[in-house]
């Protein structure tokens, strides 16, 4: 679960906050069973480069927008499962990620739409929980 809440600063610039929570449970044969929680949050900004691709290229009715996005994410992880540099230490640690990229936005109503975003983690490490690129799909309303 990772909901985002944002607001428009200008007609093209938006910013906001996100929360993240994941529950992992592994019970695969041949591996030690475990369960753990990942939680954290993010701060993002999004700039709409092209608000209406149809108008930009002279095709009416398309409405698709193109945006760029920058995001800072902080996740708290259990060290024994996610810290590959110090797996024998106990406790939890914070994982910092800076994600940049862009995507497309397709309106489906006056104030709602569908968004596909492709981001790159600029400080990907052994401890990163996802590999580049990070692809997200979401709805706005």
N, C-alpha and C positions, 0 to 999 in steps of 0.2 A: 504494500500500500504506500503510495507516495503522492498525496494530493498537493497541488500548488494553488496559491492564491496570489493574484496580482492586480495591479491597477494601472491605468494609463496615465503617464506623466504628461505626455503630449500625444497628439493623434497617432504618431508613429513609434513612440518610445513607451515601453511598459516595464515594470519592475515588480518584484514580489518575493515571497517566501515559500518554502516548501518543507514538508515534513516527510519522514521516511521511516517505515517500520517493516521488518521482514522476520519471519520465524522460519528457521531451518531445522529439519529433522531428517537424519540419515539412519537407515537401518539396512543397508546393503549387505548381502552375504559376503564374508571375507574381510569386512571392514569393522572397525570399532563403532558401535552405534553412538550417536550424539544428537543433542538438540541445543540450539542457541538462538539468540535474538540479536538483530542488527537494528540500531535506531540512530537517528540523526536528523539533520535538516540542511537546507540550502537557501541561498540568496541568488536571485537571477535578474538579469536585465535582457530585454529583447527589443531589437530595433527593426521595424518593418521597412525594408529597402524599397520594395515595390508593393503598394497596397492593392493594386488591381492589375494583374498581368494582362488581362484582356484589353484594357485601355492602353497599357504600355506598348503592346504590339499591334494594336488596331483591330482586335477581335472582340467584339462586344459580347457581354454576358458571361465571360469566363469567371471573373471575380477572384481568382487565386492570388494570394499574396506570397511574397518571398521575404524571409527575415533572417537576421543573424542573432545569435544568442551567446551570452557569457554567463557562467554559473560557478559559484563556489559551493562545494558540498563538504560537510563534515559528518562522518559516520563513526559510531562507536561500535567496536567489534571485540569479540572474545579472543584474547591473544593465542590460546592453545589451538584454535581452529584456523585463524586467519593471518597470524604473524609468522611468515615463513623464515624470517631472520632470527627470531627468538621463540620458537614454539614451545620450549620447556618452561618459560616463565608463565606465571599465572596472571589472572586479572584481565583487564580490558585495555584497549588502546584506541586512540583517535586516528582516523584515516582522513587526510585532507586531499581533496581533488579539485582541480580547476578544469572546467569543461568549456570548450568553445566550439562553435559550429553554426549551423543554420538549418533552415527547413522551409516547408511550404504550409500555408494556411488556406483552407477552403471554407468560406462561409456557407452555412446551411440555414441561415435565418438572419433576422435583424441583429442579434447580439450573440449568436452561437456559431460554432464552426469546428472543423476537424483539423488537427495539426500533426504533421510528421516532422520530427526533428532528428538530425544526425549530429552528434557531438563527439569531440575527441578529448580524452583525458590528457592534459598536458604534462602531468606528473605521474603517469602510469608507473607502477612499481610491482615488485613481487607480491605485495600485499593487496593490490587492487582487486576488487571483487568482480569487476567486469573488464573485458578487453575492448580495445578500440576497433571500430567505432562503436559508440553507444547509440542505439536507435530507439527512439521513443515515439509512441503514438498516443494521442490524447484528444480530449474534447474541451471546448471552452463554452461557457454560457454566462 
